[in-house]
């Protein structure tokens, strides 16, 4: 474990993470900060809590979409493997 500090929306957070996760966490913080900046430009006058909520919702939707795509890919892969298996059974 390693202690790191990351800044999200101008607030510093200290956390303990696994060594192998440090870069992932830092990259995620950078991505979040970039999205917050985009929303601040898009919606001037919104308070930071609203901006953070919109950022969270945006990423949750992206994650859900990604999970759905992965599920489809897994189903397609499973189907193809079943077909290959059937061809091998018939060949033997």
C-alpha positions, 0 to 999 in steps of 0.5 A, a space after each residue: 500500500 502507498 499513500 497518495 494525494 489527489 486533487 479533485 475539483 480543487 480539493 485535496 484528498 489523501 488515500 491509501 491505494 495498492 501500488 499497482 493502482 496508483 497510476 490508475 487513480 491518478 489518471 482517473 483524478 485527471 480525467 475527472 478534473 478535465 470533465 469538471 472543467 468542461 462542465 464548468 465552461 458549459 454551465 457557467 454559474 452552476 455550483 461545484 456540487 452540481 458540476 460534480 453530480 453531473 460528472 458522476 452521472 456522466 461517468 456512471 452512464 459511460 460505465 453502464 454503456 461499457 458494461 452493456 457492450 462487454 456483455 454483448 461481446 462476451 455473448 458473441 464470443 461464447 456463441 462462436 466458441 460453442 460453434 467451434 466446439 461443435 465443429 471439433 466434436 463433429 470432426 472427431 
